[in-house]
Amino acid sequence: MAIQHTPTWVFGVFLLLLTLGSRQLLPSKAGLRRLTILPLGMAGWSAYGLVSAFGDTPASWGIWALAAVTMLVWVMQRPLPAGVRFDREQMAFSLPGSAVPLALMMGIFITKYAVGVQLAMQPQLAHRAGFAVAVSLLYGAFAGIFLGRSVRLWTLALRTSAAPQLTTPLAK
């Protein structure tokens, strides 16, 4: 069975992602830095999964990029979840709890693990167009969704920061 040959550090990565994703099930506050670094990191991990499976194959990168841009645009057109607020004084967001980040993190992890196991058992899969297309699309979609969610929040922050701040006259 494949799990017997899994390096120990992989279980640590799984627990880290499970912890990070589970924390987002509850309402929270988050700054722009966290809401930028995590999606960039996950998109990077998605790209690393692509490279580790297929090298720097231009076709795989093109498919990955197409899926990433498509999903980024799609997410950008979606409304923000109810309850998302940006406080420009604190430069932080109030976010409702969501299972989406956990699902995305587990999706990338499971994809990377499953692809690694499949390629270890059947290395010739790396040269099959259908396998490469499916994996590239999946990795690209994950990256695009993560990045789209972050860009959508940045858009809210920029829009909120550019809006005139209402002030009340000082009492005499």
C-alpha distance (Angstrom), angle and dihedral (degrees) to the residues before:
residue distance angle dihedral
M1 . . .
A2 3.83 . .
I3 3.80 96.4 .
Q4 3.83 90.4 65.4
H5 3.80 90.8 65.4
T6 3.79 95.6 44.7
P7 3.83 113.5 121.3
T8 3.81 113.3 -115.4
W9 3.82 93.1 -120.6
V10 3.82 89.8 65.2
F11 3.81 89.6 66.5
G12 3.81 88.6 51.9
V13 3.81 90.7 53.4
F14 3.79 89.3 48.5
L15 3.82 91.8 52.3
L16 3.81 91.8 45.8
L17 3.81 92.0 52.4
L18 3.79 91.5 43.4
T19 3.81 89.8 52.4
L20 3.82 94.4 45.8
G21 3.80 92.2 46.6
S22 3.81 94.7 44.0
R23 3.79 91.4 53.0
Q24 3.80 87.9 61.1
L25 3.79 92.3 59.1
L26 3.81 87.6 80.8
P27 3.81 127.7 62.4
S28 3.79 110.8 -91.2
K29 3.77 147.9 163.2
A30 3.79 119.5 -114.7
G31 3.77 135.0 178.7
L32 3.78 127.2 -133.4
R33 3.80 91.7 -103.3
R34 3.80 94.4 59.6
L35 3.78 91.5 43.0
T36 3.79 88.9 54.5
I37 3.80 103.3 38.7
L38 3.81 97.8 49.5
P39 3.84 96.0 51.0
L40 3.82 91.2 43.9
G41 3.79 89.6 49.5
M42 3.79 92.9 49.3
A43 3.81 92.0 46.2
G44 3.81 87.7 49.8
W45 3.79 90.8 50.6
S46 3.79 88.7 50.2
A47 3.82 89.3 52.7
Y48 3.80 90.3 46.7
G49 3.80 89.1 53.2
L50 3.79 89.0 54.0
V51 3.82 93.3 49.1
S52 3.80 93.5 45.2
A53 3.81 90.3 52.5
F54 3.81 102.4 39.7
G55 3.79 108.7 9.3
D56 3.77 116.7 -133.9
T57 3.80 96.2 -34.3
P58 3.83 107.8 163.0
A59 3.81 92.8 -144.7
S60 3.81 92.1 54.9
W61 3.81 90.8 47.5
G62 3.79 91.2 48.8
I63 3.80 92.0 51.5
W64 3.81 90.9 44.9
A65 3.82 91.2 50.9
L66 3.80 92.8 46.3
A67 3.81 91.4 52.0
A68 3.82 92.1 44.0
V69 3.81 94.2 50.8
T70 3.81 92.5 43.2
M71 3.80 92.6 52.8
L72 3.81 92.9 41.8
V73 3.82 90.3 54.9
W74 3.80 91.4 44.7
V75 3.82 92.7 51.1
M76 3.81 91.1 46.3
Q77 3.81 89.3 58.3
R78 3.80 92.7 52.7
P79 3.80 118.9 92.5
L80 3.77 118.5 -109.5
P81 3.79 114.4 -100.1
A82 3.80 114.8 -92.1
G83 3.77 111.4 -90.3
V84 3.81 98.7 30.8
R85 3.79 108.4 137.2
F86 3.80 134.2 169.9
D87 3.81 120.0 -146.6
R88 3.78 106.7 -157.3
E89 3.80 92.7 -167.3
Q90 3.81 91.9 59.2
M91 3.82 93.9 28.6
A92 3.79 87.9 -133.4
F93 3.76 138.9 119.8
S94 3.77 128.0 -129.2
L95 3.78 105.0 -142.1
P96 3.79 130.1 -170.5
G97 3.77 116.6 -131.0
S98 3.78 114.9 -87.8
A99 3.79 137.7 -178.8
V100 3.82 91.4 -153.9
P101 3.84 97.1 88.9
L102 3.81 90.9 48.3
A103 3.80 91.4 48.5
L104 3.81 91.6 48.7
M105 3.81 93.4 47.7
M106 3.78 92.2 48.1
G107 3.80 89.4 45.0
I108 3.79 92.8 56.7
F109 3.80 91.9 42.7
I110 3.81 94.2 49.4
T111 3.80 91.5 44.7
K112 3.81 92.2 50.4
Y113 3.80 91.6 46.2
A114 3.81 95.1 45.6
V115 3.80 93.3 46.0
G116 3.80 90.5 48.5
V117 3.80 92.1 50.4
Q118 3.80 92.7 46.1
L119 3.79 92.7 49.2
A120 3.81 91.8 46.6
M121 3.79 90.3 52.5
Q122 3.83 96.6 37.8
P123 3.83 111.1 20.3
Q124 3.81 91.4 176.5
L125 3.84 88.4 72.2
A126 3.81 88.5 78.2
H127 3.82 87.2 69.0
R128 3.80 97.0 48.3
A129 3.78 112.1 101.9
G130 3.81 95.7 -148.0
F131 3.79 92.7 53.3
A132 3.81 92.4 46.5
V133 3.81 92.6 48.1
A134 3.82 93.8 48.6
V135 3.80 94.2 47.0
S136 3.81 93.2 43.9
L137 3.81 91.0 50.4
L138 3.79 91.9 48.8
Y139 3.80 95.1 48.0
G140 3.80 91.0 45.3
A141 3.80 92.3 49.2
F142 3.81 91.6 52.6
A143 3.81 91.3 49.2
G144 3.81 92.7 47.7
I145 3.79 93.8 49.6
F146 3.80 92.5 49.5
L147 3.79 92.8 46.6
G148 3.81 93.2 43.4
R149 3.80 91.6 53.6
S150 3.81 89.9 51.6
V151 3.81 95.0 45.7
R152 3.79 89.9 48.8
L153 3.82 89.9 55.9
W154 3.80 92.1 45.5
T155 3.80 87.9 52.6
L156 3.81 90.0 54.4
A157 3.81 90.8 48.3
L158 3.80 92.8 50.0
R159 3.80 92.5 45.2
T160 3.81 91.5 48.5
S161 3.81 92.9 46.2
A162 3.81 91.8 49.9
A163 3.80 93.5 49.8
P164 3.79 114.8 98.2
Q165 3.76 111.6 -102.7
L166 3.77 114.3 -123.1
T167 3.77 113.2 -130.2
T168 3.74 130.1 -172.7
P169 3.78 120.9 -131.4
L170 3.78 114.5 -102.5
A171 3.76 115.1 -104.6
K172 3.80 113.9 -112.8
